[in-house]
């Protein structure tokens, strides 16, 4: 359920940041940075989808790998939001949209940690019930 919400938020943020693309370009943000941001934003969807479809045993190493998918997007989002955080109202509004992607990445990390704890407790309870 949380994963579906995360993917829906990714689609929403991708659409809103694409609408703000011209504002960012006019403010001096390079097109390559905007393209990387879009790629990093779509990488946010990888951990929940892979977890839902393929993961049977969730361990700390897998959780750390999944967390690594969020770090570049968080950093890129923060850099863009700071660059767009000053100026006219429409520029600051665009900066807030890019800042939301940082918070979405932190929420994704929270989902990864929640999944790791849930799977760990589930396996612990199964091992405890075995005679």
GUKOLLUM-338305 format. One line per 4 residues: their letters; for each residue x, y, z of C-alpha. Coordinates in steps of 0.001 Angstrom, whole numbers. Last residue first. Layout:
<pts>
a	X Y Z ~ ...
</pts>
This chain:
<pts>
xxxx	10192 -26720 17546 ~ 9717 -23856 15044 ~ 7626 -21048 16502 ~ 10647 -18888 17331
xxxx	12080 -19199 13835 ~ 8787 -17998 12343 ~ 8640 -15069 14784 ~ 12185 -14031 13907
xxxx	11392 -14310 10191 ~ 8416 -11958 10606 ~ 10361 -9580 12829 ~ 13114 -9306 10232
xxxx	10620 -8899 7362 ~ 8817 -6080 9189 ~ 12038 -4360 10253 ~ 13434 -4491 6708
xxxx	10130 -3350 5238 ~ 9959 -394 7645 ~ 13566 555 6835 ~ 12813 458 3101
xxxx	9605 2453 3627 ~ 11515 5083 5610 ~ 14084 5314 2827 ~ 11215 5955 431
xxxx	9896 8679 2750 ~ 13336 10294 2636 ~ 13204 10157 -1151 ~ 9742 11739 -1121
xxxx	11106 14501 1083 ~ 13817 15215 -1464 ~ 11251 15113 -4279 ~ 9202 17718 -2414
xxxx	12185 20074 -2670 ~ 11881 20058 -6468 ~ 8304 21265 -6159 ~ 9351 23866 -3579
xxxx	11952 25220 -5991 ~ 9293 25592 -8692 ~ 7225 27653 -6241 ~ 10320 29752 -5477
xxxx	10698 30474 -9182 ~ 6997 31336 -9572 ~ 7243 33713 -6611 ~ 10218 35575 -8020
xxxx	13728 34997 -6829 ~ 15323 32609 -4414 ~ 14639 28939 -3726 ~ 15417 27841 -7292
xxxx	19105 27101 -6648 ~ 18295 25635 -3235 ~ 15583 23439 -4742 ~ 17924 22185 -7455
xxxx	20682 21210 -5032 ~ 18228 19526 -2657 ~ 16622 17515 -5434 ~ 19989 16324 -6708
xxxx	21075 15209 -3231 ~ 17785 13427 -2519 ~ 17764 11823 -5948 ~ 21340 10582 -5556
xxxx	20538 9091 -2102 ~ 17357 7189 -2968 ~ 18807 4198 -4830 ~ 21414 3766 -2076
xxxx	18591 2992 361 ~ 17757 -82 -1739 ~ 21336 -1327 -1502 ~ 21307 -732 2260
xxxx	18042 -2673 2618 ~ 19454 -5544 553 ~ 22485 -5714 2837 ~ 20297 -5566 5955
xxxx	18209 -8561 4913 ~ 14896 -9079 3133 ~ 14333 -12704 2134 ~ 11579 -13299 -424
xxxx	12128 -10266 -2617 ~ 10906 -10521 -6210 ~ 7687 -8690 -7027 ~ 6855 -6413 -4116
xxxx	10457 -5765 -3116 ~ 11443 -5095 -6720 ~ 8568 -2626 -7126 ~ 9276 -912 -3804
xxxx	13034 -594 -4505 ~ 12809 564 -8166 ~ 10261 3394 -7870 ~ 12764 5905 -6447
xxxx	14858 5324 -9583 ~ 12233 7403 -11433 ~ 13283 10452 -9400 ~ 16952 9776 -10116
xxxx	16235 9748 -13847 ~ 14239 12994 -13630 ~ 17010 14644 -11566 ~ 19605 13507 -14081
xxxx	17599 15160 -16854 ~ 17272 18362 -14849 ~ 21003 18399 -14130 ~ 21774 17831 -17819
xxxx	19528 20766 -18761 ~ 21672 23106 -16692 ~ 19989 25278 -14083 ~ 20410 28957 -14887
xxxx	17103 30462 -13673 ~ 15694 30313 -17194 ~ 16327 26557 -17260 ~ 14577 26155 -13915
xxxx	11543 28104 -15104 ~ 11494 26026 -18287 ~ 11471 22779 -16293 ~ 8661 23803 -13961
xxxx	6065 21784 -15909 ~ 8476 18862 -15869 ~ 8702 19247 -12091 ~ 4932 18938 -11782
xxxx	4718 15835 -13970 ~ 7624 14057 -12279 ~ 6235 14974 -8883 ~ 2851 13401 -9658
xxxx	4373 10244 -11152 ~ 6686 9855 -8155 ~ 3796 10475 -5756 ~ 1811 7670 -7399
xxxx	4833 5365 -7078 ~ 5157 6193 -3380 ~ 1450 5672 -2764 ~ 1636 2274 -4422
xxx	4646 1399 -2272 ~ 2800 2429 880 ~ 0 0 0
</pts>
